[in-house]
């Protein structure tokens, strides 16, 4: 009996453990990709490539696409694993165009890593300074996501010179210059009036520019009137007089301030 007791006890415990294992749902262990992704030192990677840097960058690119996640990266410290991976890829192969274009888009749109996307785009523009797609996506990032008008101005100044640039891009450039204080309100107004004369056959854009001119002219005139100067215009773009109400000058109709309308 003593010889049978030990095996029997082991059998009972084993059976009980099996029953418990199947009866209770085990907690799932989820490790964020940010904590589990492997990023090696760039210098080590270059030495490890043994001269095959383009091959290694291609392998890293494929692995990164397979491992990619959609978790937003909240910090603004160039520390997201995907940014570091893309940065290693372009370190190995500075001419890896897709890493700049699609890497920047993925970081900016999917990962919400604006700092990482900006850095990748700027490095891409050093390699491909006249590439329309890189300019277009980086310009959007700086103008609307990072709200960096000064950085965006230089990009859009190049963009408007391309034949495929849409007509609205010129007026967007004026707004960016106005917001970055690199173009005076008066010069911006005169530039918009010139554009208005050139787009008679585009009613939608024409209406938008007329609204912009109305808002900008009102901004200039009301500022002049509020300062009590003598050379102020007292009628708006539509020919209606401004109104002095409750101690201040206002437009006869409600308007939105001239500039880029951001969506929060």
VEXTORMAR-173270 format. One record per residue (C-alpha): residue in one letter; chain; x negated, y, z negated. Coordinates in steps of 0.05 Angstrom, whole numbers, m for minus. Layout:
<atoms>
> A  A  X  Y  Z
...
</atoms>
This chain:
<atoms>
> X  A  0  0  0
> X  A  m57  47  m16
> X  A  m86  34  53
> X  A  m19  50  86
> X  A  m5  112  44
> X  A  m56  158  76
> X  A  m38  143  149
> X  A  36  149  131
> X  A  24  216  98
> X  A  m14  241  159
> X  A  43  217  204
> X  A  95  254  162
> X  A  55  318  162
> X  A  42  313  236
> X  A  116  302  251
> X  A  136  360  206
> X  A  85  406  240
> X  A  112  386  308
> X  A  184  400  287
> X  A  165  468  259
> X  A  126  485  322
> X  A  186  471  367
> X  A  239  500  320
> X  A  210  570  309
> X  A  193  621  364
> X  A  121  642  358
> X  A  106  717  362
> X  A  78  740  428
> X  A  8  768  427
> X  A  5  827  476
> X  A  m61  862  486
> X  A  m57  926  527
> X  A  m100  926  590
> X  A  m134  988  564
> X  A  m163  946  507
> X  A  m177  883  546
> X  A  m206  909  612
> X  A  m280  900  623
> X  A  m322  958  649
> X  A  m396  948  655
> X  A  m451  1000  653
> X  A  m459  1031  723
> X  A  m535  1026  722
> X  A  m530  953  704
> X  A  m479  942  760
> X  A  m526  972  811
> X  A  m584  928  787
> X  A  m539  867  785
> X  A  m517  879  857
> X  A  m588  865  882
> X  A  m578  914  938
> X  A  m508  890  956
> X  A  m473  950  928
> X  A  m420  953  982
> X  A  m403  880  971
> X  A  m398  889  896
> X  A  m355  952  903
> X  A  m307  913  949
> X  A  m302  857  897
> X  A  m289  907  841
> X  A  m236  941  884
> X  A  m199  876  895
> X  A  m204  856  821
> X  A  m179  925  800
> X  A  m118  921  846
> X  A  m101  852  819
> X  A  m109  874  746
> X  A  m75  942  754
> X  A  m23  961  703
> X  A  30  1016  698
> X  A  18  1040  626
> X  A  10  1115  621
> X  A  m56  1140  595
> X  A  m41  1196  546
> X  A  m111  1220  528
> X  A  m146  1270  574
> X  A  m217  1245  562
> X  A  m235  1206  626
> X  A  m229  1143  586
> X  A  m175  1102  621
> X  A  m200  1034  644
> X  A  m176  1045  715
> X  A  m212  1112  721
> X  A  m276  1080  696
> X  A  m267  1023  745
> X  A  m255  1070  804
> X  A  m313  1112  782
> X  A  m358  1051  782
> X  A  m334  1032  852
> X  A  m352  1100  882
> X  A  m417  1101  843
> X  A  m436  1037  879
> X  A  m409  1060  946
> X  A  m401  1137  951
> X  A  m367  1129  1019
> X  A  m311  1083  994
> X  A  m255  1127  1022
> X  A  m196  1086  996
> X  A  m222  1089  924
> X  A  m217  1165  928
> X  A  m150  1170  963
> X  A  m110  1113  932
> X  A  m149  1112  867
> X  A  m132  1186  857
> X  A  m59  1174  873
> X  A  m53  1114  827
> X  A  m85  1151  769
> X  A  m44  1214  779
> X  A  24  1184  794
> X  A  26  1115  761
> X  A  m22  1122  703
> X  A  m8  1196  690
> X  A  m82  1204  681
> X  A  m88  1274  710
> X  A  m159  1286  688
> X  A  m182  1221  718
> X  A  m145  1233  783
> X  A  m174  1304  789
> X  A  m245  1279  779
> X  A  m237  1224  831
> X  A  m207  1272  881
> X  A  m261  1324  872
> X  A  m315  1272  881
> X  A  m279  1249  943
> X  A  m277  1319  972
> X  A  m353  1324  963
> X  A  m359  1264  1009
> X  A  m301  1282  1056
> X  A  m292  1358  1050
> X  A  m249  1363  1113
> X  A  m203  1304  1102
> X  A  m131  1326  1106
> X  A  m101  1271  1063
> X  A  m150  1281  1006
> X  A  m139  1356  1009
> X  A  m63  1347  1011
> X  A  m58  1300  951
> X  A  m111  1336  909
> X  A  m78  1403  924
> X  A  m11  1377  900
> X  A  m43  1350  836
> X  A  m77  1416  819
> X  A  m18  1460  839
> X  A  40  1422  809
> X  A  14  1370  760
> X  A  m45  1405  727
> X  A  m16  1474  743
> X  A  m86  1499  759
> X  A  m72  1554  809
> X  A  m145  1576  815
> X  A  m170  1507  834
> X  A  m111  1496  881
> X  A  m123  1560  919
> X  A  m189  1537  950
> X  A  m157  1471  971
> X  A  m96  1503  1004
> X  A  m139  1554  1039
> X  A  m169  1494  1077
> X  A  m103  1458  1085
> X  A  m68  1516  1121
> X  A  m122  1513  1176
> X  A  m101  1443  1197
> X  A  m52  1438  1256
> X  A  m10  1386  1219
> X  A  0  1431  1158
> X  A  74  1446  1149
> X  A  96  1519  1154
> X  A  115  1525  1081
> X  A  43  1513  1060
> X  A  23  1585  1078
> X  A  76  1614  1032
> X  A  55  1565  977
> X  A  m16  1590  984
> X  A  9  1661  972
> X  A  45  1639  909
> X  A  m18  1606  883
> X  A  m59  1668  898
> X  A  m7  1711  864
> X  A  m6  1667  802
> X  A  m82  1663  798
> X  A  m88  1739  805
> X  A  m131  1731  867
> X  A  m80  1770  908
> X  A  m43  1832  887
> X  A  34  1833  887
> X  A  33  1887  940
> X  A  m13  1847  987
> X  A  28  1784  975
> X  A  91  1822  994
> X  A  61  1848  1059
> X  A  35  1778  1077
> X  A  104  1748  1066
> X  A  135  1800  1111
> X  A  87  1781  1166
> X  A  104  1707  1158
> X  A  178  1724  1160
> X  A  170  1756  1229
> X  A  137  1692  1255
> X  A  190  1641  1235
> X  A  255  1667  1264
> X  A  271  1597  1291
> X  A  266  1563  1223
> X  A  328  1583  1184
> X  A  315  1542  1121
> X  A  244  1569  1111
> X  A  267  1638  1132
> X  A  319  1638  1076
> X  A  268  1616  1025
> X  A  219  1670  1046
> X  A  273  1723  1043
> X  A  289  1701  971
> X  A  214  1705  955
> X  A  209  1774  985
> X  A  270  1797  947
> X  A  242  1772  881
> X  A  171  1799  892
> X  A  195  1867  917
> X  A  241  1872  856
> X  A  183  1854  811
> X  A  141  1910  840
> X  A  196  1962  842
> X  A  224  1949  772
> X  A  154  1952  742
> X  A  144  2019  777
> X  A  211  2045  752
> X  A  200  2021  681
> X  A  133  2059  680
> X  A  169  2122  701
> X  A  127  2134  764
> X  A  152  2182  818
> X  A  136  2140  881
> X  A  181  2080  864
> X  A  230  2049  913
> X  A  300  2048  883
> X  A  334  1999  929
> X  A  323  1923  934
> X  A  305  1883  996
> X  A  379  1879  1016
> X  A  387  1955  1013
> X  A  426  1956  946
> X  A  405  2005  891
> X  A  374  1980  827
> X  A  415  1989  764
> X  A  394  2023  700
> X  A  428  1982  645
> X  A  418  1980  570
> X  A  355  2021  575
> X  A  321  1982  630
> X  A  321  1974  706
> X  A  352  1911  734
> X  A  369  1881  801
> X  A  442  1882  826
> X  A  441  1805  828
> X  A  409  1751  787
> X  A  342  1726  814
> X  A  288  1677  795
> X  A  217  1704  784
> X  A  170  1698  843
> X  A  123  1640  836
> X  A  121  1564  835
> X  A  180  1531  801
> X  A  153  1475  757
> X  A  195  1416  736
> X  A  184  1396  663
</atoms>
